[in-house]
Amino acid sequence: MKINLREKYLSKPRYDRYLLAGTNDHERAGNLYHANIALSKAFHPLISQFEVVLRNSIDSILRELFMDRNWIINEKLGFMSDESLRKSNFYLRKCVEAVENKSRKARLPITNAKIVSDQTFGFWTAIFEPAHYRLLQGQPIKVFKHKPSIENRASIYGRLEMIRNFRNRVNHCEPLCFHANHIDCSHALAVRINLYKMIEWIDPELLPFFAGIDNVEESIDQLLDV
């Protein structure tokens, strides 16, 4: 891409970080920018499939808790409306209502499956926040039935937040390869390790599937060779 186009459409501050890390070599900076895109692409299937597994696992646990296959719809007036959630502006309920309103406008049927599948990663992470977790009687932790005993609600929530924040960076094509102004993929590697731990804690038999769609390490090796 020509420099004038890059600065106009990608923004000079965004690109300058790659230029600084690339020792002011425009060719190297451009290659590094492309390598970062490739790394984002490598992470996307891992994170998106983990999100699918996480949400379906939580859905299963909460169906059992409420003995209701439509819990996510019916609990808008249940635990999602508990007065203790006023400080969060009833975040979960608002998320469900937003998807319902969107479905109505599109003239789509409102079903548990539709509401579950359209929730954000933030919705499922929020399930492990203290106020929600207490109202759900601590049941969400059962999703991670193979976790070490030392892991608890707080540590699980922290791990999910790590993945969620990184996911947002991937989706917004933010740099994944820097520490300060130096090329460094250690955080990306830490996220990958965390992902695999959480997958294993849900069900170790899922690991081969995720390994089969994982080329993160290869993408990092290529980036570090730029």
Disulfide bonds with the S-S distance in Angstrom:
none
